[in-house]
C-alpha cells in the first residue's frame, strides 16, 4: 500500500517544478529560433537610440 501526502494549504496539487518548466518553454523555444539572433541586437540598438533622443534623456533624468 502506498500513501501520498499533499500540502494542506494548496488548493491545487500541481508541482511548482512542472509549472516552472511549462513557463520557461516558450522563452527557451524563442531563444533557439533565428529570429532571436536578429531581434536581440535590434532591440539593443533601439534601446540605445531611444535613450539618446531628447525624450529619452529627460526620462533618464527623471528616473534618477
Order of alpha helices (4+ residues) and beta strands (2+ residues): alpha-alpha-alpha
